[in-house]
Amino acid sequence: MNEFTLIQRYFARQQQHDSVDVGIGDDCAVLAPPSGQQLVVSIDTAVAGRHFPQDAKPDLIAGRALHCAVSDLAAMGAEPLWFTLALTLPHADENWMDMFSKGLFQAAEKYNICLIGGDTTKGPLTISIQVHGAVPSQSVLLRDGAQVGDQIFVTGTLGDAAAGLEVVTGRLKTDEQSAEYLRKRYFHPEARIRAGLLLRYMASSAIDVSDGLLSDLGHLCEASGVGAIVDSTHLPLSPELLASVPTGKALEWALTGGDDYQLCFTAPPKHAEQLLVQSRNRVLDVTLIGEIVEGGGIIDAKTRQPYQYKQGGYSHF
């Protein structure tokens, strides 16, 4: 099976959006961006043995790769539009490709995002996905908008994906119900698109938690020129995580574990109460965990000292 047969058989089968004038099959895609909106673009690369287990099922790694890439759009308050795929394969196995493409398009359907092109080549298994989204002009969420006095929130629960990877690799044993939940949180991290859209006009800054809360909140603080106080006793932890490891370990993973792909964001006090009301009414699944302060770094609310962990978050090198 050559490259063109592979593309035609496994990737040129998705129905195109009206915004795609020319999709897969030409030298470039031809696109019609939404009127009055800004385009936001991001790219993620996942390498076997580095970002996912070598022996993971192809449908799981395909879906996971797209979920992770789309999460960057959520952090910007953007609506997904299109994506491209660069796939490097050791060999073109038909059963593997069939499962991979099914997992990819299942995730694409969830976000209503359209594959418009890409590339395939031979080599160590590597998945690179570039995502494109749109946001109304001047309403994009950025990392550099946090102000002293803003409240810090996170969506969902934290630490689940770090525990999920331990389950997947056999390093963590727990009950089957908890194990299934944690595995799903690792392989199917839901990009918080809906939350990002709702936060466009309430949040002052945002970032997705891909490398760990302390690491990613640290990036947000650095970009905004501020510091943060975080109360670890307020971190949202799932019952499945707490059933699987001691509370101290769960908190460590919530602070430093990667791959949760929740949103961490700040909001001024005038919007903070509204967010909490929306959370109580289950419009938004958010938790207040701290406050933006003067200075730099992230302070433990209990000790008033900087957080001390050997691992400050995931490092790609």
N, C-alpha and C positions, 0 to 999 in steps of 0.2 A: 504493500500500500504506500503510494507516494504522498508527498505533502498535499497536493491539490485534491486527491481523492479523499484524504483524511479530513481536510477542511470541508469539502462538499458533503461528506457523509455525516459528520458529527457536529459541525458548527454552523452550517448555512441553512438552518431549518427553522429558526425563530421568526415569527411574524414581526415585521419592522414597524416602528412607530411612524406616525405622520411626519415627524420631525426629521426622519432619515430619507433624504432624496436618493442617495446611492449607498448601499450597505456593503456586505461582504461580496467579494468577487472582482473588485477593481483595485487600482493601485492605492486609492485613498477612499475613505468614506466622504460623502457630501451631506452636510447637516444643515438644518435650519434652526438656529437658536431661538428660544422664545423671545418675543418682542418685549422690550423694557426690562429684561432681566440680565444679570451678570452670570457668566459661566464660571464654575469652580471645578478644578481638575486636580486629581491626586493619583499616585501610583504606588502599589505595594508589590513586593516580591517575596515569595515563600519558597524556601529551599528544603528539600527532603533531608531529614536528619538534623536540620537546624531549626526550622519553624514547625515541623510536624513529623511524626514518626515515619520512618522509611516504609514500614509495612502497613500503613493506614489505608483504609479502603478508598478507592478513587472517587466515589461519589461524595464521601465525607470531606476529603481534602479540597475538592472542587468547590463545594458549597461553602466551606469555611473560608477559602481564599476570597470569594466574592463578598461574603458577609463582612470580613475584616476590611476590605477595600471600601465598601459602601459606608462603613462606620465613619470614615473621614468626611463624607458628605453630611452625615447627621451632625457632626460637630460644628459644621459651618452653617447649619440651618438650611441646607440645600435639598432640593427635590431631585432624586436620581433620574438621569436621562439615558446615558449610553455608557458602554464600557468596551475596551479592547482587551484581548488576551494574547500574551506571548507565552507559548508553552514549549518547554524543552524536555524531550523524552529520551530515555535510554534506548527504547525501541517502541514501535507502534503496534501494541497488542490490541486486537479488536475488542475483546471482552473488557479490557481495562478502559479503552476509549469510550465504549458504550456507557459504562457506569459513570465515568468522569463527566461526560457531556450531560447525562441525565441529572446528576447532582448539580452541575453548573446551572442548567436551565430551570431547575426547581427553585434555586435561590434567586435567579434573575426574575422569575415570575412573581416571587414574593415582593420584590422591590419595584416591579414594573420597569426594569432597566433592560436596555436592548443591546445585544452584542453587535458591534458594527465593523469588526475587523480584528487583525492581529497578525501573529506570525507563529510558525512552528519550526523546530529544528531538533537535531539530535544532540544529546549530551546528558549530564546529570539532571534528574528530575527537578525542574524549577518552574514555578507558576508566577508570572507577572501580570497583574491586572491594573489597567488604568481606568479610573471612573471619571465620568463627567456629570455634573449636575447644574442646576440653575437656581438662582435666588433673586428675588426682587432687588433692584438697584438700591444700594445703600442700606441693606438690611442684613448683610452677611454677619455671622458670628465670628469673632476673631479671638485670639489669645491675649491681646494687649489692652483690653478694655476694663480690666478689674480696677476698682477704686477702693481706697481705705474705707472701711465700714460696710462694704458689700458682704453678703452672706454667701457661704460656699455650700453647694448642693451636689449630690450625685444621684443618678438614676439607678433603679434596680438594686441588685445585691453585688457585693464585691468578694473576691477570693475564690469564687466557684470554679473558674477556669483553671487556676493554678492547681486546685485539688483535682479537677477533672483530668489534667495531664498526668498527675500521679496515679490516678485510677487506670488510665489508658496504658501506662507503662508498667503497671503491676506493682508500683511502689507503695500504693495505698490500698488497703483492704477495708471495705465497709459493707453495710447491708445492701442488697441488690437494688432496692428502690432509690437509695441515696446515690449509689454508683451510677445508675442509669441517668439520673438527673445531672450529676456532675460531668459525665461523659458528654451529655448533650450540650451542656454549657461550654465545654471546650470545643466541640466540633460544630456546634450551631450557635455561635454568638450572634444574637439578634442586634443588627445595627439600629440605633434608636432614632430612626428617621422622623417618626411622628412627634417625638419629644423635641427634636431639633426644630421642626416647623413651628411648634407651639411656643418655643423659647425665643424666636427671632426678635420679638419686641419686648421681652422681659429680661433676658439675660444680658449682662454686660460683657461677658467673655465666656468661652467654652473650649473644651478639648475632649477628645475621647480617651478613655483609659485603656491603652493598648500595652504599655510597658510597666504599669503599676501606678497606683494612686499617687504615692509620694513623688515618683519620677515625673509623672505627667502634670500634676498640680505644680510641681517645681518649675516645669517649662512655662506654664501659664503665669506664675508669679514673676519669673525672670522677664518674660515679655512685657508684663505690665509694670515692672519696677516696684513691686510690693512684696510683702511677706504674708504668711498665713498662719492661723492657729487652728488646729484640727483636734477634735475630741474623739479619740478612738472608741470610746464607749458608745458613740452614736453611729458608728459605721454599720450599714445594713448588711447583716449576715443571714444567709438562708438556713432554714432548719436542717436541710440535708448536709450542709457544710458543718454545722455544729454537732450533728449526729456522727460525723466521721472523724473529727480531730478535736483535740482540746481547744478551748476558747483562745488561749494564747497563740496557738498555731494558726487558728482561723483569722485572728486579727493581723498576724504577720503577713499572711497571704493576701488579706484585704488591702493592706498598705503597700506591699511590694510585689505581689504576684501580677503577672501580665495576663493579657488575652481576655479580659472581661468585656471590653468594648462597650462599657457603659459611658455615659457622659458625665464629666465633672464641669460644673459651670458656676459662675458667680452672678448674683443679682442684687441690685440696690434694695435697701430696706422697704421702699415703697412698693416693690413687687414681691418681696419675700413672703409676706403674709398671704398674698394671693396664691402663690405657689403652694404654700402649705395647705390652704383650703382646697386647691385642686387635687393635691395628693390625698387628702382625707376623703374627697369625693371620687377618688380613683380616676380622675381625668388624666393626671400625671403620676407616675410612680417615682417620687423623689424624696430624698432625705436630707435634712439640714445637718451638716457635719462640722461647720466651723465658720470662721470670719476672716476677711482680708484685713491686714494690719500694715502699719508702716514698717520699713526695713526690708529684710530679705529672708529667704529660707522658710522652713515649715516647723512650727513649734508645737509640741505636745501640750494640749490644754491642761493636763493634770500636773505635769512636772515643770511646765514653763521652760523646758529645755528642748533643743533640736532633737528630732527623732533620730535614734541611733539603731541602724540595722546594717549588718554586713553587706546585704544585698539591697541596693537602693532602687531596684527596678531592673527590667530586662535590658540587656545590652546586646546589640547586634554584632559586636566585634569582641 
